[in-house]
Amino acid sequence: MGRELPDFDELMAFYQRDPQGFEEFRRQALRAAVDRAPLAHRPALDGLLDRIELARQSAESPLEAAIIASRMMRESAEQLMDAWDDVQEEIAGLQAAAVIERARGLPGR
């Protein structure tokens, strides 16, 4: 499944014509994406795929499934932003410490 995905209208028509076939296509496309990922990332992606499937199964409608997926993406983005903020704070602290050490080593102190 290394080929490009059909456009939205084609996917929508496929879903309307054959919902079970579409779901099988969706699962295969996601599996192929995970299988193409670097080996180091595959366990995390497998876990994510499992969480997505569980969330989809708990949804009462396709709209609710989309809302759940959107919420999961937002939460993930928030976690990434928090981690990035932590990294920036750590870097700023290291830079400040380096400047202070350099200033302490200047002649005339």
C-alpha positions in Angstrom: 0.0 0.0 0.0 2.8 2.4 -0.9 0.6 4.4 -3.4 -1.0 7.7 -2.8 -4.5 7.8 -1.1 -7.5 8.6 -3.2 -8.9 12.1 -2.8 -11.6 12.9 -0.3 -14.5 12.6 -2.8 -13.3 9.1 -3.9 -13.0 8.0 -0.3 -16.4 9.4 0.6 -18.0 7.5 -2.4 -16.2 4.3 -1.4 -17.5 4.6 2.2 -21.1 5.2 1.0 -20.9 2.4 -1.5 -19.1 -0.2 0.7 -18.6 0.8 4.4 -17.1 -2.5 5.4 -14.7 -2.4 2.4 -13.8 1.2 3.3 -13.0 0.1 6.9 -10.8 -2.7 5.7 -9.0 -0.2 3.3 -8.6 2.3 6.2 -7.1 -0.4 8.5 -4.7 -1.6 5.8 -3.6 2.0 5.0 -2.9 2.7 8.6 -1.0 -0.6 9.0 1.0 0.2 5.9 1.9 3.6 7.3 3.2 2.1 10.5 5.1 -0.6 8.6 6.9 2.1 6.6 7.9 4.0 9.7 11.4 3.7 11.1 11.8 0.6 13.3 12.4 2.7 16.4 9.0 4.4 16.1 6.9 1.3 15.3 6.1 0.2 18.9 4.8 3.7 19.8 2.8 3.9 16.5 1.3 0.4 17.1 0.2 1.6 20.6 -1.3 4.7 19.1 -3.1 2.7 16.5 -4.5 0.5 19.2 -5.7 3.6 21.2 -7.3 5.0 18.0 -9.1 1.8 17.3 -10.4 1.5 20.9 -11.6 5.1 20.7 -13.3 4.5 17.4 -15.1 1.4 18.7 -16.4 3.4 21.7 -17.9 6.0 19.4 -21.6 5.9 18.6 -21.3 7.5 15.2 -18.6 8.5 12.6 -18.9 12.1 13.8 -18.2 11.1 17.4 -15.3 9.1 16.2 -13.9 12.1 14.4 -14.4 14.3 17.5 -12.6 11.7 19.7 -9.7 11.6 17.2 -9.6 15.4 17.1 -9.5 15.5 20.9 -6.7 12.9 20.9 -4.7 14.9 18.4 -5.2 18.1 20.4 -4.0 16.5 23.6 -1.0 15.1 21.8 -0.1 18.5 20.4 -0.5 20.0 23.9 1.9 17.4 25.3 4.4 18.2 22.6 4.2 21.9 23.2 4.7 21.3 27.0 7.7 19.2 26.3 9.1 21.8 23.9 8.6 24.5 26.5 10.5 22.3 29.0 13.4 21.9 26.5 13.5 25.6 25.9 13.7 26.4 29.6 16.5 23.9 30.0 18.4 25.4 27.2 17.9 28.9 28.5 19.3 27.7 31.9 22.3 26.1 30.3 23.0 29.3 28.3 22.7 31.5 31.3 25.0 29.2 33.3 27.6 29.3 30.4 27.4 33.2 30.3 27.9 33.4 34.0 30.9 31.1 34.0 32.4 33.0 31.1 31.9 36.3 32.9 33.5 34.9 36.1 36.6 34.0 34.1 37.1 37.4 32.6 40.1 39.4 33.7 39.5 42.2 36.2 37.3 40.3 38.6 
